[in-house]
Amino acid sequence: RGFPTSTFSFNPPPPPNASDEDKAGLAQKFVDVLQLDTELFKPCVSFGQDNRKCYATVPATSTQGAIKEEDKIKQAKGGVQLTRLSFPVSMDERVKDVVREAVGRLYEEMPGSV
């Protein structure tokens, strides 16, 4: 019967030979692709809410709170910002497909991808 609300933070790995500009925009591009499915994803993280949607954000660009520039730098790994996904207690099974498609789309469109 569901699971406790879970939040995952990670830095998507940059493709080989990606430019600094591509790396800098990679996390936001991933979140933007996920949020194309407005039925399953929302563009922020709201802890404790269970409206059956997943929240996706890049904390460095979020308007939910002020993040110091030095913390943004610490969160970036290999030039890629942190991505945060928060999953509801009762998640629609289609979320897995949307995430899988977003990952595929992200790396197919990225210069230097294999």
Residue pairs with C-beta under 8 A, 6 or more apart in sequence:
2 89
2 90
2 91
3 89
4 89
5 47
5 48
5 50
5 86
5 87
5 88
5 89
6 86
6 87
7 45
7 47
7 84
7 85
7 86
7 87
8 84
8 85
8 86
8 87
9 59
9 82
9 83
9 84
10 82
10 83
11 27
11 75
11 76
11 77
11 78
11 80
11 81
11 82
11 83
12 26
12 27
12 30
12 80
12 83
12 106
13 78
13 80
14 22
14 23
14 26
14 78
14 79
14 80
14 110
15 22
15 107
15 110
15 111
15 112
15 113
15 114
16 112
16 113
16 114
17 111
17 112
18 26
18 110
18 111
18 112
19 111
20 79
22 110
22 111
22 112
23 78
23 79
23 80
24 79
24 80
24 81
26 80
26 81
26 106
26 110
27 58
27 60
27 80
27 81
27 82
27 83
28 58
28 61
28 81
29 106
30 83
30 102
30 103
30 106
31 43
31 56
31 57
31 58
31 83
33 102
33 105
33 106
34 41
34 54
34 56
34 85
34 98
34 99
34 102
35 41
35 42
35 43
35 56
37 98
39 53
40 53
40 54
40 92
40 94
40 95
40 98
41 53
41 54
41 55
41 56
41 98
42 53
42 54
42 55
42 56
43 55
43 56
43 57
44 55
44 57
44 62
44 64
45 55
45 56
45 57
45 62
45 64
45 84
45 86
46 55
46 86
47 86
49 88
50 88
50 89
50 90
51 88
52 88
52 90
52 91
52 92
53 88
54 85
54 86
54 87
54 88
54 91
54 95
55 84
55 85
55 86
56 83
56 84
56 85
56 86
57 64
57 83
57 84
58 81
58 82
58 83
58 84
59 67
59 75
59 81
59 82
59 84
60 67
60 72
60 75
60 76
60 81
60 82
61 81
67 75
72 81
75 81
75 82
76 82
85 99
87 95
107 113
107 114
